[in-house]
Amino acid sequence: MFGYITVDPTHLSQEGQERYRHWYCGLCQSLYERLGQMGRAVLSNDLTFLCILLSSVYEPEQRDDTRLCPVHPLKKRQIRRTSMTEYCADMNLLLAYYKCLDNERDEKRSGQKRLCRILEKETVRLRDIYPEKDRIIQDTLEKIHHLEDAESQDVDLLCRLSGEMLGEVFAFRNDIFAPLFRRAGHALGQFVYLSDAWEDYDEDMKKGRFNPLRQFHDQPGYEDTVFDAMSGMLGEAVAAVRLLPVEQDLDLVEHVLFKGVFYRYNLCMQKRLKKNEKPEDSSDQCTEKGAEAL
């Protein structure tokens, strides 16, 4: 469920990519300090975006540094962190733990069991710090699991539950901005769930797994219907973010919401085209259509 709220490197300047990487590496370092190399393994683009957005609104003290990276050992990497980075690292680990439990339940892989045990130790600490957020994440995921196990046809409800979960994560503190952060997170959470179902459809069918889009897949206009729903969800997120006082890194925030979120969608469409499938829109057309819809 991670990785949809990201950048599109083909539509982002070199300077913009560098600034995004500073935030990404900062979150990576915070995860490393919490859980070692395993922390780096669960690093999320989605939480990197939240870190940029929170830091842009609240403007806490910014800490820049350079560190050697085991993935890129030849040159030191610049990292950028704020107090929001620490919060996003905590949320990253909480979400990664519950995603790991979900994968273990669905796929029963031994590697997932080991990862869950490692993450669980840190999760115990985070539950004490964020009891309400942990409760909401657990409750919404349990409801989603129940609906998926029952092969529910209520796609809207499944998306709303995912939105409720991410909306709580986006709401950093209870202040005047919390309703807007929660609204943006709710919309993006819906988008993530729908995008995940759309992208995984073929693999789910091959493996005999539940997919909430199965009832719609063979209906006329399926691709347009899904894309329009995604665009509507993103439109809601954009409307909420535009009401926040975002100045620092505004260009990165807008890039993610207008271009980056469709990056994986477009990659998937390109793969389908290479397999001689004929989706109703080309990837470039989809990008333009998405920008117009927002």
Backbone as CSV, one residue per row, in Angstrom:
resi,resn,N_x,N_y,N_z,CA_x,CA_y,CA_z,C_x,C_y,C_z
1,MET,0.822,-1.207,0.000,0.000,0.000,0.000,0.855,1.257,0.000
2,PHE,2.159,1.084,0.089,3.050,2.231,0.132,3.584,2.573,-1.255
3,GLY,3.984,3.826,-1.439,4.755,4.201,-2.608,4.011,4.925,-3.700
4,TYR,2.733,5.219,-3.505,1.976,5.895,-4.560,2.106,7.414,-4.486
5,ILE,2.355,7.955,-3.298,2.443,9.410,-3.136,3.911,9.788,-3.274
6,THR,4.353,9.918,-4.494,5.777,10.074,-4.769,6.002,11.122,-5.851
7,VAL,7.228,11.211,-6.349,7.544,12.151,-7.427,7.625,11.404,-8.751
8,ASP,7.506,12.157,-9.810,7.723,11.629,-11.152,9.036,12.226,-11.655
9,PRO,10.126,11.474,-11.645,11.431,12.031,-12.013,11.487,12.532,-13.451
10,THR,10.581,12.059,-14.291,10.584,12.506,-15.694,9.969,13.894,-15.847
11,HIS,9.280,14.379,-14.815,8.648,15.693,-14.878,9.091,16.600,-13.732
12,LEU,10.256,16.304,-13.127,10.763,17.110,-12.029,12.185,17.533,-12.334
13,SER,12.485,18.807,-12.125,13.815,19.331,-12.417,14.875,18.635,-11.572
14,GLN,16.114,18.715,-12.011,17.220,18.131,-11.262,17.309,18.743,-9.865
15,GLU,17.123,20.051,-9.801,17.171,20.736,-8.505,16.043,20.258,-7.598
16,GLY,14.869,20.056,-8.174,13.745,19.560,-7.389,13.982,18.141,-6.901
17,GLN,14.565,17.305,-7.764,14.887,15.938,-7.360,15.891,15.928,-6.219
18,GLU,16.870,16.832,-6.251,17.869,16.911,-5.189,17.220,17.291,-3.864
19,ARG,16.338,18.291,-3.888,15.678,18.712,-2.645,14.788,17.605,-2.093
20,TYR,14.092,16.927,-2.985,13.267,15.807,-2.521,14.146,14.733,-1.897
21,ARG,15.300,14.451,-2.514,16.211,13.428,-2.001,16.737,13.801,-0.620
22,HIS,16.945,15.094,-0.360,17.401,15.518,0.960,16.389,15.118,2.035
23,TRP,15.103,15.340,1.749,14.055,14.952,2.694,13.956,13.430,2.806
24,TYR,14.034,12.768,1.676,13.946,11.299,1.637,15.083,10.678,2.452
25,CYS,16.294,11.184,2.263,17.451,10.665,2.992,17.373,11.019,4.479
26,GLY,16.768,12.155,4.800,16.588,12.514,6.199,15.665,11.539,6.906
27,LEU,14.563,11.184,6.258,13.646,10.195,6.824,14.321,8.838,6.928
28,CYS,15.106,8.502,5.925,15.843,7.237,5.933,16.790,7.173,7.132
29,GLN,17.488,8.261,7.413,18.418,8.287,8.537,17.681,8.139,9.865
30,SER,16.529,8.789,9.995,15.748,8.674,11.228,15.256,7.246,11.432
31,LEU,14.876,6.584,10.358,14.454,5.186,10.460,15.624,4.298,10.846
32,TYR,16.799,4.598,10.298,17.996,3.832,10.638,18.327,3.967,12.123
33,GLU,18.200,5.157,12.642,18.502,5.380,14.055,17.533,4.645,14.973
34,ARG,16.333,4.373,14.488,15.343,3.655,15.277,15.481,2.140,15.167
35,LEU,15.786,1.656,13.961,15.689,0.212,13.735,16.840,-0.342,12.897
36,GLY,17.927,0.396,12.758,19.047,-0.101,11.983,18.699,-0.248,10.505
37,GLN,19.384,-1.163,9.834,19.167,-1.338,8.397,17.742,-1.764,8.074
38,MET,17.086,-2.465,8.998,15.704,-2.863,8.756,14.794,-1.647,8.656
39,GLY,15.147,-0.581,9.359,14.377,0.654,9.246,14.452,1.229,7.849
40,ARG,15.643,1.193,7.263,15.795,1.680,5.883,14.945,0.861,4.910
41,ALA,14.778,-0.414,5.201,14.078,-1.320,4.289,12.593,-0.995,4.153
42,VAL,12.019,-0.287,5.131,10.585,0.019,5.066,10.334,1.490,4.757
43,LEU,11.362,2.211,4.345,11.246,3.630,4.012,10.149,3.868,2.981
44,SER,9.300,4.862,3.240,8.128,5.119,2.398,8.172,6.495,1.743
45,ASN,7.919,6.529,0.442,7.761,7.804,-0.256,6.543,8.559,0.267
46,ASP,5.493,7.831,0.636,4.275,8.468,1.123,4.567,9.322,2.358
47,LEU,5.359,8.773,3.284,5.695,9.508,4.502,6.728,10.595,4.242
48,THR,7.535,10.440,3.190,8.431,11.529,2.787,7.622,12.734,2.367
49,PHE,6.567,12.502,1.593,5.696,13.606,1.186,5.070,14.276,2.404
50,LEU,4.593,13.459,3.350,3.980,14.040,4.551,4.997,14.873,5.323
51,CYS,6.237,14.413,5.387,7.289,15.161,6.068,7.497,16.526,5.415
52,ILE,7.541,16.546,4.097,7.703,17.814,3.370,6.516,18.735,3.623
53,LEU,5.307,18.179,3.571,4.101,18.984,3.752,4.013,19.546,5.168
54,LEU,4.228,18.711,6.174,4.181,19.179,7.560,5.247,20.233,7.833
55,SER,6.454,19.990,7.339,7.542,20.940,7.560,7.278,22.262,6.855
56,SER,6.613,22.207,5.706,6.301,23.423,4.958,5.259,24.273,5.679
57,VAL,4.330,23.618,6.360,3.267,24.342,7.060,3.741,24.849,8.422
58,TYR,4.352,23.991,9.217,4.726,24.369,10.579,6.088,25.050,10.667
59,GLU,6.935,24.874,9.667,8.246,25.517,9.591,9.067,25.367,10.871
60,PRO,9.283,24.137,11.342,10.146,23.929,12.508,11.612,24.128,12.124
61,GLU,12.469,24.108,13.123,13.904,24.261,12.864,14.376,23.140,11.932
62,GLN,15.136,23.520,10.932,15.623,22.573,9.924,17.069,22.219,10.197
63,ARG,17.380,20.927,10.129,18.739,20.457,10.403,19.291,19.768,9.159
64,ASP,20.308,20.351,8.568,20.950,19.767,7.394,22.280,19.144,7.789
65,ASP,22.603,18.031,7.158,23.824,17.314,7.483,24.215,16.479,6.274
66,THR,25.421,15.917,6.309,25.843,14.977,5.265,26.248,13.670,5.930
67,ARG,25.854,12.564,5.313,26.144,11.240,5.863,26.524,10.292,4.737
68,LEU,27.351,9.322,5.071,27.611,8.229,4.137,26.415,7.297,4.111
69,CYS,26.066,6.839,2.930,24.918,5.952,2.762,25.413,4.587,2.300
70,PRO,25.016,3.489,2.963,25.469,2.159,2.539,24.984,1.777,1.150
71,VAL,23.898,2.396,0.708,23.385,2.112,-0.635,24.171,2.881,-1.690
72,HIS,24.658,4.074,-1.314,25.466,4.911,-2.216,26.748,5.297,-1.481
73,PRO,27.690,4.376,-1.340,28.840,4.573,-0.451,29.951,5.471,-0.983
74,LEU,29.926,5.842,-2.244,31.041,6.575,-2.832,31.011,8.070,-2.537
75,LYS,29.854,8.583,-2.167,29.741,10.018,-1.958,28.758,10.283,-0.825
76,LYS,29.115,11.207,0.050,28.221,11.555,1.147,26.926,12.166,0.613
77,ARG,25.835,11.835,1.285,24.533,12.347,0.904,24.097,13.451,1.869
78,GLN,23.516,14.499,1.316,22.971,15.545,2.174,21.614,15.097,2.684
79,ILE,21.380,15.276,3.969,20.094,14.923,4.558,19.481,16.154,5.192
80,ARG,18.157,16.188,5.220,17.419,17.315,5.799,16.367,16.758,6.741
81,ARG,16.376,17.278,7.978,15.428,16.784,8.970,14.846,17.922,9.803
82,THR,13.646,17.699,10.289,13.002,18.578,11.259,12.329,17.673,12.290
83,SER,11.640,18.282,13.250,10.880,17.476,14.206,9.786,16.684,13.499
84,MET,9.334,17.162,12.358,8.310,16.442,11.587,8.883,15.149,11.000
85,THR,10.183,15.150,10.740,10.829,13.937,10.240,10.711,12.822,11.273
86,GLU,10.898,13.177,12.537,10.830,12.171,13.597,9.415,11.613,13.718
87,TYR,8.431,12.491,13.623,7.034,12.024,13.654,6.746,11.105,12.469
88,CYS,7.182,11.488,11.283,6.916,10.687,10.088,7.653,9.346,10.139
89,ALA,8.836,9.327,10.760,9.544,8.060,10.926,8.749,7.123,11.826
90,ASP,8.172,7.673,12.894,7.344,6.855,13.785,6.123,6.313,13.055
91,MET,5.453,7.171,12.302,4.266,6.725,11.559,4.646,5.720,10.473
92,ASN,5.811,5.920,9.868,6.305,4.992,8.851,6.439,3.589,9.437
93,LEU,7.013,3.504,10.641,7.205,2.205,11.274,5.888,1.580,11.709
94,LEU,4.974,2.392,12.228,3.664,1.860,12.610,2.940,1.266,11.405
95,LEU,2.883,2.025,10.317,2.200,1.555,9.119,2.912,0.351,8.511
96,ALA,4.237,0.369,8.547,4.996,-0.760,8.003,4.707,-2.032,8.793
97,TYR,4.578,-1.901,10.105,4.292,-3.075,10.937,2.945,-3.685,10.578
98,TYR,1.930,-2.843,10.477,0.602,-3.378,10.179,0.501,-3.867,8.736
99,LYS,1.249,-3.247,7.834,1.289,-3.752,6.465,1.969,-5.119,6.435
100,CYS,3.010,-5.272,7.254,3.705,-6.549,7.346,2.772,-7.640,7.866
101,LEU,1.982,-7.312,8.889,1.004,-8.277,9.403,-0.004,-8.659,8.331
102,ASP,-0.408,-7.669,7.539,-1.363,-7.917,6.459,-0.764,-8.842,5.411
103,ASN,0.490,-8.599,5.038,1.159,-9.459,4.060,1.328,-10.880,4.592
104,GLU,1.671,-10.973,5.861,1.842,-12.295,6.472,0.522,-13.063,6.465
105,ARG,-0.545,-12.356,6.763,-1.868,-12.988,6.785,-2.282,-13.461,5.397
106,ASP,-2.007,-12.628,4.387,-2.445,-12.950,3.032,-1.539,-13.943,2.327
107,GLU,-0.220,-13.821,2.554,0.728,-14.605,1.762,1.499,-15.638,2.569
108,LYS,1.466,-15.492,3.892,2.098,-16.474,4.777,3.561,-16.735,4.407
109,ARG,4.312,-15.664,4.175,5.731,-15.786,3.850,6.569,-15.730,5.112
110,SER,7.572,-16.620,5.214,8.412,-16.673,6.409,9.175,-15.370,6.610
111,GLY,9.592,-14.738,5.522,10.315,-13.474,5.629,9.468,-12.393,6.277
112,GLN,8.171,-12.420,6.018,7.273,-11.460,6.630,7.178,-11.679,8.133
113,LYS,7.207,-12.926,8.566,7.144,-13.221,9.992,8.353,-12.643,10.716
114,ARG,9.538,-12.792,10.121,10.749,-12.252,10.746,10.697,-10.733,10.803
115,LEU,10.256,-10.115,9.709,10.161,-8.658,9.677,9.148,-8.161,10.707
116,CYS,8.030,-8.858,10.831,7.006,-8.459,11.798,7.545,-8.510,13.222
117,ARG,8.320,-9.529,13.531,8.876,-9.652,14.879,9.827,-8.494,15.176
118,ILE,10.615,-8.113,14.178,11.564,-7.004,14.365,10.816,-5.685,14.555
119,LEU,9.806,-5.457,13.716,9.042,-4.218,13.792,8.196,-4.140,15.059
120,GLU,7.756,-5.292,15.549,6.867,-5.302,16.709,7.532,-4.692,17.935
121,LYS,8.828,-4.904,18.105,9.531,-4.358,19.255,9.446,-2.826,19.278
122,GLU,9.612,-2.212,18.115,9.517,-0.754,18.035,8.071,-0.300,18.150
123,THR,7.143,-1.103,17.648,5.735,-0.749,17.695,5.227,-0.655,19.126
124,VAL,5.733,-1.493,20.015,5.341,-1.437,21.425,5.630,-0.048,21.997
125,ARG,6.775,0.508,21.656,7.135,1.850,22.121,6.207,2.908,21.521
126,LEU,5.913,2.769,20.230,5.101,3.764,19.538,3.651,3.755,20.020
127,ARG,3.168,2.593,20.442,1.793,2.523,20.957,1.633,3.374,22.212
128,ASP,2.675,3.461,23.016,2.616,4.283,24.222,2.649,5.767,23.894
129,ILE,3.337,6.116,22.812,3.456,7.527,22.426,2.222,8.003,21.664
130,TYR,1.694,7.151,20.803,0.562,7.527,19.950,-0.596,6.532,20.133
131,PRO,-1.164,6.420,21.319,-2.203,5.403,21.546,-3.440,5.576,20.668
132,GLU,-3.869,6.829,20.450,-5.080,7.048,19.654,-4.832,6.751,18.177
133,LYS,-3.705,7.153,17.678,-3.396,6.880,16.281,-3.238,5.380,16.055
134,ASP,-2.577,4.712,16.987,-2.427,3.262,16.870,-3.782,2.571,16.887
135,ARG,-4.680,3.039,17.766,-6.015,2.437,17.844,-6.774,2.604,16.538
136,ILE,-6.734,3.804,15.979,-7.470,4.067,14.740,-6.888,3.259,13.581
137,ILE,-5.562,3.191,13.497,-4.933,2.393,12.441,-5.354,0.930,12.557
138,GLN,-5.298,0.394,13.787,-5.695,-0.995,13.992,-7.168,-1.220,13.664
139,ASP,-8.031,-0.321,14.147,-9.472,-0.490,13.943,-9.850,-0.447,12.469
140,THR,-9.291,0.540,11.744,-9.643,0.658,10.331,-9.117,-0.528,9.525
141,LEU,-7.905,-0.967,9.828,-7.356,-2.117,9.109,-8.140,-3.392,9.409
142,GLU,-8.594,-3.534,10.654,-9.391,-4.706,11.004,-10.716,-4.708,10.237
143,LYS,-11.314,-3.543,10.096,-12.557,-3.439,9.318,-12.304,-3.758,7.844
144,ILE,-11.179,-3.259,7.318,-10.831,-3.562,5.931,-10.619,-5.058,5.753
145,HIS,-9.889,-5.689,6.674,-9.652,-7.137,6.594,-10.969,-7.910,6.622
146,HIS,-11.877,-7.492,7.502,-13.173,-8.178,7.610,-13.945,-8.079,6.290
147,LEU,-13.960,-6.893,5.702,-14.675,-6.696,4.437,-14.012,-7.478,3.299
148,GLU,-12.689,-7.467,3.264,-11.988,-8.195,2.205,-12.175,-9.704,2.357
149,ASP,-12.131,-10.195,3.588,-12.345,-11.629,3.814,-13.750,-12.050,3.392
150,ALA,-14.688,-11.124,3.554,-16.066,-11.404,3.147,-16.297,-11.113,1.671
151,GLU,-15.226,-10.700,0.972,-15.291,-10.329,-0.446,-16.388,-9.292,-0.706
152,SER,-16.340,-8.246,0.115,-17.312,-7.165,0.002,-17.226,-6.485,-1.360
153,GLN,-18.366,-6.094,-1.885,-18.416,-5.371,-3.152,-18.460,-3.854,-2.946
154,ASP,-18.400,-3.431,-1.694,-18.509,-1.998,-1.370,-17.140,-1.331,-1.488
155,VAL,-16.753,-0.982,-2.700,-15.456,-0.358,-2.943,-15.356,0.995,-2.246
156,ASP,-16.449,1.746,-2.255,-16.437,3.064,-1.628,-16.116,2.960,-0.144
157,LEU,-16.716,1.997,0.544,-16.466,1.839,1.975,-15.019,1.442,2.234
158,LEU,-14.486,0.536,1.438,-13.094,0.122,1.598,-12.147,1.306,1.406
159,CYS,-12.428,2.112,0.410,-11.595,3.296,0.172,-11.719,4.289,1.316
160,ARG,-12.928,4.476,1.838,-13.130,5.429,2.937,-12.394,4.990,4.194
161,LEU,-12.380,3.699,4.464,-11.656,3.207,5.636,-10.158,3.452,5.495
162,SER,-9.636,3.205,4.310,-8.230,3.503,4.060,-7.970,4.995,4.234
163,GLY,-8.912,5.809,3.791,-8.784,7.252,3.950,-8.814,7.678,5.401
164,GLU,-9.667,7.034,6.186,-9.733,7.356,7.615,-8.395,7.081,8.299
165,MET,-7.780,5.990,7.916,-6.499,5.627,8.512,-5.423,6.666,8.163
166,LEU,-5.270,6.973,6.881,-4.215,7.906,6.493,-4.539,9.323,6.946
167,GLY,-5.819,9.650,7.027,-6.200,10.967,7.531,-5.728,11.183,8.953
168,GLU,-5.821,10.133,9.780,-5.337,10.228,11.154,-3.822,10.398,11.192
169,VAL,-3.115,9.722,10.305,-1.659,9.853,10.237,-1.263,11.271,9.822
170,PHE,-1.995,11.858,8.879,-1.672,13.203,8.397,-1.910,14.272,9.467
171,ALA,-2.857,14.032,10.362,-3.185,15.034,11.392,-2.135,14.981,12.497
172,PHE,-1.083,15.743,12.347,0.066,15.715,13.257,-0.311,16.134,14.670
173,ARG,-1.081,17.188,14.794,-1.502,17.664,16.117,-2.918,18.242,15.998
174,ASN,-3.596,18.353,17.138,-4.955,18.898,17.151,-4.899,20.423,17.222
175,ASP,-4.888,21.052,16.052,-4.865,22.505,15.989,-5.752,22.951,14.827
176,ILE,-5.632,24.200,14.434,-6.521,24.727,13.390,-6.268,24.086,12.034
177,PHE,-5.082,23.502,11.840,-4.766,22.889,10.558,-5.179,21.412,10.494
178,ALA,-5.463,20.823,11.641,-5.748,19.387,11.688,-6.878,18.966,10.747
179,PRO,-8.006,19.696,10.673,-9.079,19.269,9.760,-8.639,19.226,8.293
180,LEU,-7.777,20.162,7.900,-7.305,20.177,6.517,-6.316,19.048,6.252
181,PHE,-5.419,18.811,7.212,-4.500,17.679,7.054,-5.280,16.365,7.014
182,ARG,-6.269,16.248,7.891,-7.063,15.013,7.921,-7.845,14.845,6.605
183,ARG,-8.355,15.948,6.090,-9.101,15.899,4.819,-8.191,15.490,3.667
184,ALA,-6.984,16.062,3.623,-6.032,15.699,2.567,-5.608,14.246,2.697
185,GLY,-5.298,13.809,3.929,-4.904,12.423,4.135,-6.014,11.454,3.814
186,HIS,-7.237,11.822,4.149,-8.387,10.965,3.858,-8.526,10.750,2.352
187,ALA,-8.416,11.833,1.595,-8.526,11.722,0.134,-7.390,10.894,-0.451
188,LEU,-6.176,11.123,0.036,-5.029,10.381,-0.477,-5.084,8.914,-0.051
189,GLY,-5.605,8.642,1.128,-5.765,7.258,1.561,-6.728,6.501,0.673
190,GLN,-7.801,7.159,0.252,-8.730,6.537,-0.691,-8.039,6.267,-2.028
191,PHE,-7.278,7.265,-2.475,-6.553,7.123,-3.737,-5.584,5.946,-3.689
192,VAL,-4.857,5.809,-2.589,-3.879,4.729,-2.447,-4.563,3.366,-2.509
193,TYR,-5.686,3.223,-1.814,-6.380,1.927,-1.810,-6.881,1.574,-3.209
194,LEU,-7.496,2.547,-3.887,-8.023,2.289,-5.225,-6.892,2.022,-6.211
195,SER,-5.812,2.779,-6.123,-4.671,2.576,-7.019,-4.061,1.191,-6.821
196,ASP,-3.961,0.779,-5.573,-3.396,-0.527,-5.254,-4.259,-1.644,-5.832
197,ALA,-5.577,-1.506,-5.688,-6.487,-2.517,-6.231,-6.401,-2.556,-7.754
198,TRP,-6.322,-1.395,-8.373,-6.245,-1.326,-9.840,-4.938,-1.929,-10.345
199,GLU,-3.826,-1.568,-9.715,-2.523,-2.049,-10.164,-2.372,-3.560,-9.952
200,ASP,-2.905,-4.071,-8.859,-2.718,-5.482,-8.507,-3.752,-6.410,-9.126
201,TYR,-4.653,-5.876,-9.927,-5.795,-6.677,-10.383,-5.370,-7.967,-11.086
202,ASP,-4.498,-7.872,-12.072,-4.114,-9.063,-12.837,-3.444,-10.107,-11.950
203,GLU,-2.539,-9.653,-11.082,-1.851,-10.591,-10.191,-2.829,-11.225,-9.200
204,ASP,-3.776,-10.425,-8.702,-4.772,-10.970,-7.777,-5.604,-12.057,-8.453
205,MET,-5.958,-11.836,-9.709,-6.756,-12.841,-10.414,-5.949,-14.126,-10.641
206,LYS,-4.675,-13.974,-10.969,-3.833,-15.155,-11.190,-3.683,-15.985,-9.916
207,LYS,-3.598,-15.305,-8.772,-3.378,-15.997,-7.508,-4.669,-16.307,-6.763
208,GLY,-5.792,-15.979,-7.379,-7.073,-16.265,-6.754,-7.366,-15.433,-5.524
209,ARG,-6.830,-14.209,-5.486,-7.038,-13.342,-4.339,-8.204,-12.399,-4.588
210,PHE,-8.776,-11.922,-3.502,-9.869,-10.957,-3.592,-9.366,-9.638,-4.159
211,ASN,-10.181,-9.039,-5.022,-9.923,-7.693,-5.506,-11.268,-6.985,-5.630
212,PRO,-11.432,-5.840,-4.991,-12.741,-5.173,-4.968,-13.203,-4.659,-6.320
213,LEU,-12.304,-4.616,-7.318,-12.681,-4.107,-8.635,-13.164,-5.207,-9.576
214,ARG,-13.192,-6.429,-9.110,-13.563,-7.540,-9.980,-14.959,-7.365,-10.581
215,GLN,-15.876,-6.846,-9.792,-17.254,-6.690,-10.265,-17.371,-5.661,-11.388
216,PHE,-16.397,-4.746,-11.475,-16.469,-3.676,-12.475,-15.558,-3.913,-13.672
217,HIS,-14.605,-4.834,-13.547,-13.514,-4.917,-14.499,-13.978,-5.119,-15.938
218,ASP,-14.975,-5.925,-16.167,-15.411,-6.246,-17.530,-16.536,-5.347,-18.024
219,GLN,-16.886,-4.333,-17.251,-17.940,-3.432,-17.677,-17.380,-2.375,-18.628
220,PRO,-18.195,-1.889,-19.557,-17.731,-0.834,-20.480,-17.284,0.409,-19.707
221,GLY,-16.190,0.989,-20.164,-15.695,2.216,-19.536,-14.992,2.010,-18.212
222,TYR,-14.565,0.779,-17.944,-13.921,0.473,-16.662,-12.714,1.372,-16.395
223,GLU,-11.802,1.479,-17.367,-10.587,2.273,-17.147,-10.918,3.733,-16.878
224,ASP,-11.855,4.289,-17.644,-12.235,5.686,-17.428,-12.876,5.881,-16.062
225,THR,-13.705,4.925,-15.666,-14.384,5.035,-14.377,-13.384,5.055,-13.226
226,VAL,-12.409,4.146,-13.275,-11.405,4.087,-12.210,-10.560,5.354,-12.216
227,PHE,-10.140,5.773,-13.401,-9.290,6.960,-13.480,-10.031,8.199,-12.993
228,ASP,-11.297,8.337,-13.369,-12.073,9.485,-12.914,-12.237,9.482,-11.392
229,ALA,-12.407,8.284,-10.821,-12.521,8.190,-9.366,-11.212,8.609,-8.705
230,MET,-10.074,8.152,-9.249,-8.771,8.559,-8.719,-8.610,10.077,-8.796
231,SER,-8.977,10.640,-9.920,-8.824,12.078,-10.112,-9.688,12.865,-9.139
232,GLY,-10.906,12.360,-8.879,-11.775,13.030,-7.917,-11.190,13.025,-6.515
233,MET,-10.602,11.899,-6.144,-9.963,11.801,-4.825,-8.787,12.768,-4.717
234,LEU,-7.986,12.831,-5.766,-6.845,13.750,-5.758,-7.300,15.203,-5.767
235,GLY,-8.385,15.467,-6.452,-8.931,16.817,-6.458,-9.301,17.277,-5.061
236,GLU,-9.850,16.351,-4.269,-10.196,16.668,-2.888,-8.937,16.941,-2.069
237,ALA,-7.888,16.163,-2.299,-6.626,16.372,-1.581,-6.025,17.724,-1.945
238,VAL,-6.032,18.044,-3.225,-5.490,19.327,-3.684,-6.262,20.484,-3.060
239,ALA,-7.589,20.382,-3.016,-8.412,21.449,-2.450,-8.061,21.696,-0.990
240,ALA,-7.806,20.618,-0.240,-7.453,20.764,1.171,-6.064,21.372,1.331
241,VAL,-5.096,20.895,0.556,-3.723,21.388,0.676,-3.639,22.863,0.285
242,ARG,-4.443,23.274,-0.677,-4.413,24.673,-1.107,-4.879,25.625,-0.009
243,LEU,-5.585,25.123,0.967,-6.033,25.958,2.083,-5.002,26.018,3.210
244,LEU,-3.957,25.216,3.108,-2.881,25.237,4.095,-1.832,26.288,3.706
245,PRO,-1.175,26.909,4.671,-0.163,27.931,4.366,1.167,27.305,3.943
246,VAL,1.172,26.703,2.771,2.373,26.043,2.260,3.175,27.043,1.432
247,GLU,4.382,27.322,1.849,5.270,28.205,1.089,6.580,27.490,0.766
248,GLN,7.260,27.031,1.808,8.495,26.269,1.601,8.188,24.988,0.830
249,ASP,8.955,24.742,-0.208,8.810,23.518,-1.022,7.414,23.371,-1.625
250,LEU,6.759,24.489,-1.870,5.433,24.440,-2.496,5.490,23.743,-3.842
251,ASP,6.580,23.964,-4.597,6.689,23.346,-5.910,6.765,21.820,-5.801
252,LEU,7.448,21.298,-4.761,7.522,19.856,-4.572,6.159,19.289,-4.196
253,VAL,5.462,19.979,-3.306,4.137,19.526,-2.882,3.186,19.472,-4.081
254,GLU,3.193,20.530,-4.881,2.306,20.558,-6.052,2.716,19.518,-7.082
255,HIS,4.009,19.312,-7.259,4.470,18.300,-8.213,3.960,16.918,-7.828
256,VAL,4.071,16.580,-6.560,3.611,15.263,-6.121,2.121,15.105,-6.385
257,LEU,1.338,16.116,-6.047,-0.113,16.011,-6.169,-0.602,16.050,-7.619
258,PHE,0.119,16.742,-8.489,-0.323,16.862,-9.877,0.321,15.846,-10.813
259,LYS,1.533,15.441,-10.520,2.263,14.540,-11.419,2.692,13.240,-10.744
260,GLY,3.326,13.382,-9.576,3.947,12.223,-8.949,2.992,11.089,-8.625
261,VAL,1.785,11.437,-8.162,0.847,10.397,-7.762,0.430,9.502,-8.929
262,PHE,0.591,9.992,-10.145,0.243,9.180,-11.312,1.457,8.446,-11.899
263,TYR,2.607,8.560,-11.250,3.820,7.962,-11.799,3.685,6.449,-11.942
264,ARG,3.285,5.764,-10.885,3.140,4.313,-10.957,1.998,3.917,-11.881
265,TYR,0.958,4.710,-11.899,-0.160,4.459,-12.811,0.324,4.464,-14.253
266,ASN,1.109,5.469,-14.582,1.604,5.575,-15.948,2.571,4.450,-16.302
267,LEU,3.422,4.061,-15.361,4.323,2.941,-15.610,3.541,1.663,-15.895
268,CYS,2.490,1.459,-15.133,1.652,0.272,-15.335,0.968,0.314,-16.692
269,MET,0.488,1.482,-17.083,-0.167,1.616,-18.390,0.828,1.343,-19.516
270,GLN,2.059,1.814,-19.356,3.074,1.575,-20.384,3.385,0.093,-20.529
271,LYS,3.426,-0.626,-19.406,3.655,-2.066,-19.468,2.519,-2.769,-20.190
272,ARG,1.328,-2.309,-19.966,0.179,-2.919,-20.644,0.226,-2.661,-22.145
273,LEU,0.658,-1.461,-22.509,0.778,-1.149,-23.930,1.816,-2.042,-24.605
274,LYS,2.919,-2.295,-23.888,3.962,-3.159,-24.447,3.474,-4.584,-24.638
275,LYS,2.494,-4.978,-23.870,1.922,-6.329,-24.006,0.794,-6.354,-25.027
276,ASN,0.697,-5.253,-25.809,-0.302,-5.132,-26.866,-1.724,-5.063,-26.345
277,GLU,-1.854,-4.682,-25.075,-3.192,-4.404,-24.578,-3.592,-3.030,-25.072
278,LYS,-4.864,-2.740,-25.051,-5.346,-1.473,-25.576,-6.198,-0.758,-24.533
279,PRO,-5.588,-0.164,-23.505,-6.356,0.619,-22.540,-6.972,1.827,-23.231
280,GLU,-7.952,2.393,-22.633,-8.729,3.447,-23.270,-7.963,4.761,-23.393
281,ASP,-6.881,4.909,-22.635,-6.046,6.107,-22.733,-4.592,5.688,-22.748
282,SER,-3.759,6.385,-23.482,-2.319,6.169,-23.384,-1.825,6.791,-22.093
283,SER,-0.590,6.463,-21.695,-0.067,7.001,-20.438,0.049,8.520,-20.490
284,ASP,0.497,9.079,-21.616,0.619,10.530,-21.707,-0.751,11.176,-21.629
285,GLN,-1.734,10.573,-22.290,-3.083,11.122,-22.242,-3.623,11.100,-20.819
286,CYS,-3.296,10.032,-20.083,-3.761,9.909,-18.714,-3.162,10.996,-17.842
287,THR,-1.884,11.295,-18.051,-1.245,12.337,-17.255,-1.919,13.679,-17.505
288,GLU,-2.162,13.987,-18.786,-2.815,15.244,-19.112,-4.232,15.287,-18.577
289,LYS,-4.918,14.165,-18.684,-6.294,14.096,-18.200,-6.327,14.303,-16.703
290,GLY,-5.346,13.711,-15.986,-5.293,13.856,-14.541,-5.062,15.303,-14.145
291,ALA,-4.135,15.979,-14.822,-3.851,17.383,-14.496,-5.080,18.253,-14.720
292,GLU,-5.804,17.985,-15.815,-7.006,18.765,-16.102,-8.078,18.520,-15.049
293,ALA,-8.204,17.258,-14.597,-9.233,16.921,-13.622,-8.998,17.613,-12.282
294,LEU,-7.723,17.826,-11.950,-7.397,18.463,-10.676,-7.421,19.975,-10.773
